[in-house]
Amino acid sequence: MERSSAYVHAQSTCALVEALGMMSDNMQREALGHSMAYDHKAFADLIDQYGIGRDAVLETLGSIV
């Protein structure tokens, strides 16, 4: 269980780091008057990409809830 929890935490951290980079890119583009590089869907897709959606996490943790 501990390893599974650590894995979910690591994946969540990776997704957060990527999301922060995406936000930074969007902010820079906005400051330059350019269109956004990432929309809501791009951010939401990180959840599936890193396997941190509700169902994926429950599966990883062995449906402990």
GUSE-95909 format. One record per atom (N, C-alpha, C, O): z, x, y; residue number from 1; atom name; residue in three letters. Coordinates in pm, whole numbers, plus 50000, padded with zeros to 5 digits. Layout:
N
{atom {Z, X, Y}, NUM, "CA", "Ala"},
...
END
This chain:
65
{atom {50000, 50083, 49880}, 1, "N", "Met"},
{atom {50000, 50000, 50000}, 1, "CA", "Met"},
{atom {50000, 50087, 50125}, 1, "C", "Met"},
{atom {49931, 50057, 50222}, 1, "O", "Met"},
{atom {50077, 50194, 50122}, 2, "N", "Glu"},
{atom {50086, 50282, 50239}, 2, "CA", "Glu"},
{atom {49951, 50343, 50273}, 2, "C", "Glu"},
{atom {49914, 50351, 50390}, 2, "O", "Glu"},
{atom {49877, 50384, 50171}, 3, "N", "Arg"},
{atom {49744, 50443, 50193}, 3, "CA", "Arg"},
{atom {49648, 50340, 50250}, 3, "C", "Arg"},
{atom {49568, 50371, 50338}, 3, "O", "Arg"},
{atom {49655, 50218, 50200}, 4, "N", "Ser"},
{atom {49569, 50111, 50250}, 4, "CA", "Ser"},
{atom {49599, 50082, 50396}, 4, "C", "Ser"},
{atom {49508, 50064, 50476}, 4, "O", "Ser"},
{atom {49727, 50076, 50430}, 5, "N", "Ser"},
{atom {49766, 50051, 50569}, 5, "CA", "Ser"},
{atom {49719, 50164, 50659}, 5, "C", "Ser"},
{atom {49672, 50140, 50770}, 5, "O", "Ser"},
{atom {49731, 50287, 50612}, 6, "N", "Ala"},
{atom {49686, 50402, 50690}, 6, "CA", "Ala"},
{atom {49535, 50397, 50711}, 6, "C", "Ala"},
{atom {49485, 50430, 50818}, 6, "O", "Ala"},
{atom {49463, 50355, 50609}, 7, "N", "Tyr"},
{atom {49317, 50344, 50618}, 7, "CA", "Tyr"},
{atom {49278, 50240, 50724}, 7, "C", "Tyr"},
{atom {49192, 50266, 50808}, 7, "O", "Tyr"},
{atom {49342, 50123, 50720}, 8, "N", "Val"},
{atom {49313, 50018, 50817}, 8, "CA", "Val"},
{atom {49346, 50068, 50959}, 8, "C", "Val"},
{atom {49271, 50043, 51053}, 8, "O", "Val"},
{atom {49456, 50136, 50972}, 9, "N", "His"},
{atom {49496, 50189, 51102}, 9, "CA", "His"},
{atom {49393, 50291, 51152}, 9, "C", "His"},
{atom {49355, 50289, 51268}, 9, "O", "His"},
{atom {49349, 50380, 51064}, 10, "N", "Ala"},
{atom {49250, 50481, 51102}, 10, "CA", "Ala"},
{atom {49117, 50416, 51142}, 10, "C", "Ala"},
{atom {49056, 50456, 51241}, 10, "O", "Ala"},
{atom {49075, 50317, 51066}, 11, "N", "Gln"},
{atom {48950, 50248, 51098}, 11, "CA", "Gln"},
{atom {48962, 50175, 51233}, 11, "C", "Gln"},
{atom {48868, 50176, 51313}, 11, "O", "Gln"},
{atom {49076, 50114, 51257}, 12, "N", "Ser"},
{atom {49099, 50046, 51385}, 12, "CA", "Ser"},
{atom {49096, 50145, 51500}, 12, "C", "Ser"},
{atom {49041, 50116, 51607}, 12, "O", "Ser"},
{atom {49154, 50261, 51479}, 13, "N", "Thr"},
{atom {49154, 50363, 51583}, 13, "CA", "Thr"},
{atom {49013, 50412, 51611}, 13, "C", "Thr"},
{atom {48975, 50431, 51727}, 13, "O", "Thr"},
{atom {48935, 50433, 51507}, 14, "N", "Cys"},
{atom {48795, 50476, 51525}, 14, "CA", "Cys"},
{atom {48716, 50371, 51602}, 14, "C", "Cys"},
{atom {48639, 50405, 51692}, 14, "O", "Cys"},
{atom {48735, 50245, 51568}, 15, "N", "Ala"},
{atom {48666, 50137, 51639}, 15, "CA", "Ala"},
{atom {48706, 50134, 51786}, 15, "C", "Ala"},
{atom {48622, 50115, 51874}, 15, "O", "Ala"},
{atom {48835, 50153, 51812}, 16, "N", "Leu"},
{atom {48884, 50154, 51950}, 16, "CA", "Leu"},
{atom {48823, 50268, 52030}, 16, "C", "Leu"},
{atom {48780, 50249, 52144}, 16, "O", "Leu"},
{atom {48818, 50387, 51970}, 17, "N", "Val"},
{atom {48760, 50503, 52039}, 17, "CA", "Val"},
{atom {48613, 50476, 52071}, 17, "C", "Val"},
{atom {48567, 50505, 52181}, 17, "O", "Val"},
{atom {48540, 50420, 51974}, 18, "N", "Glu"},
{atom {48400, 50390, 52000}, 18, "CA", "Glu"},
{atom {48385, 50283, 52108}, 18, "C", "Glu"},
{atom {48298, 50293, 52194}, 18, "O", "Glu"},
{atom {48469, 50180, 52104}, 19, "N", "Ala"},
{atom {48464, 50074, 52204}, 19, "CA", "Ala"},
{atom {48493, 50130, 52344}, 19, "C", "Ala"},
{atom {48429, 50090, 52441}, 19, "O", "Ala"},
{atom {48589, 50220, 52353}, 20, "N", "Leu"},
{atom {48620, 50281, 52483}, 20, "CA", "Leu"},
{atom {48502, 50362, 52536}, 20, "C", "Leu"},
{atom {48474, 50361, 52656}, 20, "O", "Leu"},
{atom {48433, 50431, 52448}, 21, "N", "Gly"},
{atom {48313, 50504, 52488}, 21, "CA", "Gly"},
{atom {48204, 50410, 52535}, 21, "C", "Gly"},
{atom {48134, 50438, 52633}, 21, "O", "Gly"},
{atom {48189, 50298, 52466}, 22, "N", "Met"},
{atom {48091, 50198, 52506}, 22, "CA", "Met"},
{atom {48126, 50140, 52643}, 22, "C", "Met"},
{atom {48039, 50121, 52727}, 22, "O", "Met"},
{atom {48254, 50112, 52663}, 23, "N", "Met"},
{atom {48298, 50059, 52792}, 23, "CA", "Met"},
{atom {48272, 50159, 52904}, 23, "C", "Met"},
{atom {48226, 50123, 53012}, 23, "O", "Met"},
{atom {48300, 50285, 52877}, 24, "N", "Ser"},
{atom {48277, 50391, 52975}, 24, "CA", "Ser"},
{atom {48130, 50399, 53012}, 24, "C", "Ser"},
{atom {48095, 50411, 53129}, 24, "O", "Ser"},
{atom {48045, 50393, 52911}, 25, "N", "Asp"},
{atom {47901, 50396, 52935}, 25, "CA", "Asp"},
{atom {47858, 50277, 53020}, 25, "C", "Asp"},
{atom {47780, 50292, 53115}, 25, "O", "Asp"},
{atom {47909, 50158, 52987}, 26, "N", "Asn"},
{atom {47876, 50040, 53066}, 26, "CA", "Asn"},
{atom {47922, 50055, 53212}, 26, "C", "Asn"},
{atom {47850, 50017, 53305}, 26, "O", "Asn"},
{atom {48041, 50110, 53231}, 27, "N", "Met"},
{atom {48094, 50127, 53367}, 27, "CA", "Met"},
{atom {48008, 50226, 53447}, 27, "C", "Met"},
{atom {47981, 50206, 53565}, 27, "O", "Met"},
{atom {47968, 50333, 53381}, 28, "N", "Gln"},
{atom {47883, 50431, 53449}, 28, "CA", "Gln"},
{atom {47748, 50369, 53485}, 28, "C", "Gln"},
{atom {47697, 50390, 53595}, 28, "O", "Gln"},
{atom {47691, 50295, 53393}, 29, "N", "Arg"},
{atom {47561, 50231, 53419}, 29, "CA", "Arg"},
{atom {47574, 50129, 53533}, 29, "C", "Arg"},
{atom {47485, 50118, 53617}, 29, "O", "Arg"},
{atom {47685, 50056, 53535}, 30, "N", "Glu"},
{atom {47708, 49959, 53642}, 30, "CA", "Glu"},
{atom {47717, 50029, 53777}, 30, "C", "Glu"},
{atom {47660, 49983, 53876}, 30, "O", "Glu"},
{atom {47787, 50141, 53780}, 31, "N", "Ala"},
{atom {47802, 50217, 53905}, 31, "CA", "Ala"},
{atom {47667, 50268, 53955}, 31, "C", "Ala"},
{atom {47646, 50283, 54076}, 31, "O", "Ala"},
{atom {47577, 50295, 53863}, 32, "N", "Leu"},
{atom {47443, 50343, 53901}, 32, "CA", "Leu"},
{atom {47345, 50230, 53927}, 32, "C", "Leu"},
{atom {47230, 50253, 53964}, 32, "O", "Leu"},
{atom {47392, 50107, 53908}, 33, "N", "Gly"},
{atom {47306, 49991, 53932}, 33, "CA", "Gly"},
{atom {47213, 49959, 53816}, 33, "C", "Gly"},
{atom {47115, 49886, 53833}, 33, "O", "Gly"},
{atom {47242, 50013, 53699}, 34, "N", "His"},
{atom {47161, 49988, 53580}, 34, "CA", "His"},
{atom {47219, 49872, 53500}, 34, "C", "His"},
{atom {47333, 49831, 53522}, 34, "O", "His"},
{atom {47139, 49820, 53409}, 35, "N", "Ser"},
{atom {47188, 49713, 53323}, 35, "CA", "Ser"},
{atom {47285, 49771, 53220}, 35, "C", "Ser"},
{atom {47282, 49890, 53189}, 35, "O", "Ser"},
{atom {47369, 49684, 53167}, 36, "N", "Met"},
{atom {47468, 49726, 53069}, 36, "CA", "Met"},
{atom {47399, 49771, 52940}, 36, "C", "Met"},
{atom {47299, 49713, 52898}, 36, "O", "Met"},
{atom {47453, 49872, 52879}, 37, "N", "Ala"},
{atom {47399, 49922, 52752}, 37, "CA", "Ala"},
{atom {47453, 49839, 52634}, 37, "C", "Ala"},
{atom {47386, 49825, 52532}, 37, "O", "Ala"},
{atom {47575, 49785, 52650}, 38, "N", "Tyr"},
{atom {47640, 49714, 52540}, 38, "CA", "Tyr"},
{atom {47685, 49577, 52586}, 38, "C", "Tyr"},
{atom {47746, 49562, 52691}, 38, "O", "Tyr"},
{atom {47654, 49477, 52505}, 39, "N", "Asp"},
{atom {47696, 49341, 52535}, 39, "CA", "Asp"},
{atom {47810, 49301, 52441}, 39, "C", "Asp"},
{atom {47857, 49382, 52360}, 39, "O", "Asp"},
{atom {47854, 49176, 52454}, 40, "N", "His"},
{atom {47966, 49127, 52373}, 40, "CA", "His"},
{atom {47939, 49146, 52225}, 40, "C", "His"},
{atom {48029, 49184, 52150}, 40, "O", "His"},
{atom {47817, 49119, 52181}, 41, "N", "Lys"},
{atom {47784, 49130, 52040}, 41, "CA", "Lys"},
{atom {47801, 49274, 51990}, 41, "C", "Lys"},
{atom {47848, 49295, 51878}, 41, "O", "Lys"},
{atom {47763, 49371, 52072}, 42, "N", "Ala"},
{atom {47778, 49511, 52031}, 42, "CA", "Ala"},
{atom {47924, 49546, 52006}, 42, "C", "Ala"},
{atom {47957, 49620, 51912}, 42, "O", "Ala"},
{atom {48012, 49493, 52090}, 43, "N", "Phe"},
{atom {48155, 49518, 52071}, 43, "CA", "Phe"},
{atom {48206, 49443, 51947}, 43, "C", "Phe"},
{atom {48284, 49499, 51869}, 43, "O", "Phe"},
{atom {48164, 49320, 51930}, 44, "N", "Ala"},
{atom {48206, 49242, 51815}, 44, "CA", "Ala"},
{atom {48156, 49303, 51684}, 44, "C", "Ala"},
{atom {48224, 49296, 51582}, 44, "O", "Ala"},
{atom {48039, 49364, 51687}, 45, "N", "Asp"},
{atom {47983, 49427, 51568}, 45, "CA", "Asp"},
{atom {48068, 49543, 51518}, 45, "C", "Asp"},
{atom {48062, 49578, 51400}, 45, "O", "Asp"},
{atom {48147, 49603, 51606}, 46, "N", "Leu"},
{atom {48234, 49712, 51564}, 46, "CA", "Leu"},
{atom {48334, 49666, 51458}, 46, "C", "Leu"},
{atom {48373, 49743, 51370}, 46, "O", "Leu"},
{atom {48374, 49541, 51466}, 47, "N", "Ile"},
{atom {48471, 49487, 51370}, 47, "CA", "Ile"},
{atom {48415, 49494, 51229}, 47, "C", "Ile"},
{atom {48483, 49535, 51136}, 47, "O", "Ile"},
{atom {48288, 49452, 51214}, 48, "N", "Asp"},
{atom {48226, 49458, 51082}, 48, "CA", "Asp"},
{atom {48193, 49602, 51044}, 48, "C", "Asp"},
{atom {48212, 49642, 50929}, 48, "O", "Asp"},
{atom {48145, 49679, 51140}, 49, "N", "Gln"},
{atom {48107, 49817, 51113}, 49, "CA", "Gln"},
{atom {48223, 49899, 51057}, 49, "C", "Gln"},
{atom {48204, 49981, 50967}, 49, "O", "Gln"},
{atom {48342, 49875, 51111}, 50, "N", "Tyr"},
{atom {48459, 49950, 51066}, 50, "CA", "Tyr"},
{atom {48544, 49875, 50964}, 50, "C", "Tyr"},
{atom {48648, 49925, 50921}, 50, "O", "Tyr"},
{atom {48501, 49757, 50924}, 51, "N", "Gly"},
{atom {48573, 49682, 50821}, 51, "CA", "Gly"},
{atom {48713, 49641, 50860}, 51, "C", "Gly"},
{atom {48807, 49651, 50780}, 51, "O", "Gly"},
{atom {48728, 49595, 50986}, 52, "N", "Ile"},
{atom {48861, 49560, 51033}, 52, "CA", "Ile"},
{atom {48874, 49412, 51069}, 52, "C", "Ile"},
{atom {48966, 49372, 51142}, 52, "O", "Ile"},
{atom {48783, 49333, 51018}, 53, "N", "Gly"},
{atom {48795, 49189, 51034}, 53, "CA", "Gly"},
{atom {48905, 49137, 50942}, 53, "C", "Gly"},
{atom {48949, 49207, 50851}, 53, "O", "Gly"},
{atom {48949, 49016, 50964}, 54, "N", "Arg"},
{atom {49060, 48957, 50888}, 54, "CA", "Arg"},
{atom {49038, 48967, 50738}, 54, "C", "Arg"},
{atom {49124, 49019, 50666}, 54, "O", "Arg"},
{atom {48925, 48919, 50690}, 55, "N", "Asp"},
{atom {48900, 48916, 50546}, 55, "CA", "Asp"},
{atom {48893, 49057, 50487}, 55, "C", "Asp"},
{atom {48946, 49082, 50379}, 55, "O", "Asp"},
{atom {48827, 49148, 50558}, 56, "N", "Ala"},
{atom {48814, 49285, 50509}, 56, "CA", "Ala"},
{atom {48950, 49353, 50501}, 56, "C", "Ala"},
{atom {48979, 49425, 50406}, 56, "O", "Ala"},
{atom {49033, 49330, 50601}, 57, "N", "Val"},
{atom {49166, 49391, 50602}, 57, "CA", "Val"},
{atom {49253, 49332, 50490}, 57, "C", "Val"},
{atom {49324, 49406, 50421}, 57, "O", "Val"},
{atom {49246, 49201, 50472}, 58, "N", "Leu"},
{atom {49323, 49140, 50362}, 58, "CA", "Leu"},
{atom {49279, 49194, 50227}, 58, "C", "Leu"},
{atom {49361, 49216, 50138}, 58, "O", "Leu"},
{atom {49149, 49216, 50212}, 59, "N", "Glu"},
{atom {49099, 49271, 50087}, 59, "CA", "Glu"},
{atom {49149, 49414, 50067}, 59, "C", "Glu"},
{atom {49191, 49452, 49958}, 59, "O", "Glu"},
{atom {49144, 49493, 50174}, 60, "N", "Thr"},
{atom {49190, 49631, 50166}, 60, "CA", "Thr"},
{atom {49339, 49639, 50135}, 60, "C", "Thr"},
{atom {49384, 49725, 50059}, 60, "O", "Thr"},
{atom {49414, 49549, 50195}, 61, "N", "Leu"},
{atom {49559, 49549, 50173}, 61, "CA", "Leu"},
{atom {49602, 49473, 50048}, 61, "C", "Leu"},
{atom {49721, 49466, 50016}, 61, "O", "Leu"},
{atom {49506, 49418, 49978}, 62, "N", "Gly"},
{atom {49538, 49347, 49854}, 62, "CA", "Gly"},
{atom {49589, 49207, 49876}, 62, "C", "Gly"},
{atom {49667, 49156, 49796}, 62, "O", "Gly"},
{atom {49544, 49143, 49984}, 63, "N", "Ser"},
{atom {49583, 49003, 50013}, 63, "CA", "Ser"},
{atom {49734, 48982, 50003}, 63, "C", "Ser"},
{atom {49781, 48897, 49927}, 63, "O", "Ser"},
{atom {49808, 49061, 50078}, 64, "N", "Ile"},
{atom {49954, 49056, 50071}, 64, "CA", "Ile"},
{atom {50015, 48937, 50145}, 64, "C", "Ile"},
{atom {50133, 48907, 50132}, 64, "O", "Ile"},
{atom {49931, 48869, 50222}, 65, "N", "Val"},
{atom {49985, 48761, 50304}, 65, "CA", "Val"},
{atom {49994, 48633, 50225}, 65, "C", "Val"},
{atom {50037, 48530, 50278}, 65, "O", "Val"},
END
